[in-house]
Amino acid sequence: MDGLLTSTAAAAVSGELSGVGSVNGATLTSGILAPGLSTGSSAAGTLTSTANTSLDANSTLSIRIGLNNGAPSDSLTGLGGDADQLLMSGGTFSLNDTLLQLVVAAGELSAADGSDYVIVNGGAGGTGASADVFSNAPLSGDPVTFGNYTFDVLYATNAAGGGFGTGNDVDLELVAVVPEPATWASLIGGIGMLVAWQRFRRRRS
């Protein structure tokens, strides 16, 4: 069930911490941090942390992308777009070989290659050290593939336009969309019809 979080105490979680609102920092041990709303909602959400947030190696950061119309995050602030986000308004965000999990909805089909999504806004110091990265993307620029979508994971980026390696955000950049099988079938069928039509024209001429 979706809820608005407003906590003045640091959260120690071994289950799942999800929702929108704010927490005064969190420590996850073998847990799931899922900023935003549940998979049943079509709206992106932001969870704000006002103090240190850390996930251990047995934890997962779960993010939904492609909720509305493929819109990327704002290029100046890193806010908005159609992805859930952890906004660090204070403290640091630490990963310890945590697993990144994405839930990619059909809306992502309308996004162009190169679309950028800020999933952790501020506080993240990941530069490639094992304690600051996802286990399935140990280096900045490593790809992760979920379903038909491939994203590059970018650490130490700057949502305000400062470039890679100059900030404290974690971004995802859409680099490939593999069409659904039905799309491939339509494309191949269309090419086949075009070839047949060209052969028919040659015979008539």
N, C-alpha and C positions, 0 to 999 in steps of 0.2 A: 504494500500500500504506500502511495506517495505521501510525503509529509514535509512540513517546513521545520527545519532544525534550527534551534536557537539555544546554544549551549555555552555557558560561561566557564565550564570546567573542561579540562583536556579529556578526550575520549580514549579509553583503552579497549580495543576491539579485537575479538578473535572470531567474530562472525562476519556480518556485512554491515558496512556503514554507507548509507545511500540517502539521497534526498537533496533538497535545496535549502538555502538559508545559510547559517554560519555555525562553525564549531571553533572552540578555543584550542585548536591543535588536536592531533590524533596520533595514536600509535597502534598500528595494525600488526598482529601476530597471527599468521595463518588465516588471514581474513581477506575480505573483498572491499575495496573502496570504489564506490560507483557514484560519482557526482551526478546530480541531475535526477530525473524522474525514472520510472520503471519502463521496461520495454513495451508496455501497453500504451504508453503516451507518445504522441507525435510531436511534442514540444521539447526543445532542448532546455536544459537546466544548468544552473551554476551553483556549486557548493563553495562557500568562502571559508577559508581557514585563517584565523587571526594569529596563530602561533605555529610552532614547529609541527610538521606532519611527516611521519615516516612509515614505511612499509618494509617488512622483513622479506627474506628470500622465499618464504612459502605463501606470500600474499599476492594479490592480483589487483591491478588497476583496470577497471572495466569502464569503457567509454562507448557511447552510442554516437554514430555519425550518419549523415544522410537523412535527417529526420524530416526536413521540409522540402527544399528544392535545390540541394547541392550547394548552398551559399557558404563560402569560406568565412573565416573569422575576419573582423575588421583589420585592415592592414596597418592602422595606426595605433589602435588600442589592444588588439588581440581579442576583444570581446565579441560576443554575438556569433552569428553563423548558425549552422544547424548541427553543431556538435556539443555534447555535454562538456563541462569544464570544471577543473579545480582552480579556483582563484585564490592565490596566496597573498592576502593583504598584509600579512606579517609573518615572520619566522621563515624557516627553510623547509623545503620539500626534499626528502631523502628516499632513494630507492636502494635496495640491497639485493640486486639480481631478481627483482620482482617480475612477475609475468604481466605482459600487456595483453589485454583482451579487448577486441573491438566487436561491436554489434553494428553492422552496416546495413542500413535500410535501403529500400529501392530508390528513394529520392536521390541517392548519390549518383544515379545514372545521368543526371542532368549536369553534373559538375565537370568542369574541364580539367584535363591533366595540368598539374601544377597548382591546383587549389590547395590552400594552406589552412590548417586547422590548429588552433592553439588549445591543447588539452590540459596543460598546466601553465597558468599565467603567473609568473613570478616565483621566486624562492627556490627554483631548481638549479643546482650547480653541476648537473651531469656533464662531464666532458670526456667520458670514456673510461673512467675508473669503475671497477667492478661494483663498487658500493653505490654508484649513482646511475645505474642503467637498468633497462629491462633485460631479462634473461634471453628473450627472443629477439633482441636488437642490442647487442653489446657495444656497438660502435655507432657514433653519429653518422647518419646516412644509410644505415642498414635497412633493408626492406622487410616489411611484414606483410603477409598475404592472408586475407580473410575472405573466403568465398571467391567472388570474381574481382576483388579489389586489392591492389598493391599500394602500400604507402611507404614512404621513407620516413624513418623516425629521426628527428633532428633535435639534438640536445644543445643547451646553452645558446639558444636563439633569442632574438629580440623582437617582440611583437611590434614595437614602435618603429621598425624599419632599420635597425642597426646592423642587421645581417647575422650570419651564423657564427657561432663561437664568440659572440660579444654580449650575450645576455643571459637571462636566467629563466627562460621559458622552455617548454617541451612542445614541439610542433609535429604535426603529421602532414606530409605533402603527398597528395594523390599523384601517382606516377603511371598507373595503368588500370584500365577497366576492361576486363575480358567479357565480351558479349555473352548473353545467355544462349544456350543451345538453340532455342527457337529463333533468336536473332541471326545466328550463323546460318540456320537453315533458310531463312528468308533471303539473306544476302547471297548465298550460293544459288538459290533458286532464281533470284533476279539476274545474276551473272549468266546463268544458263539460258534464260529467256533472251538476254541481249545477244549472246553468241548465236542462238538459233535465228534471231531476227536478221542479224548481219549476213548469215549464210543464205537466208531466204532472199535478201536483196541482191546478193551476188548472182544467184541463180537466175533471177528475173532480168538482170542486166546482161 
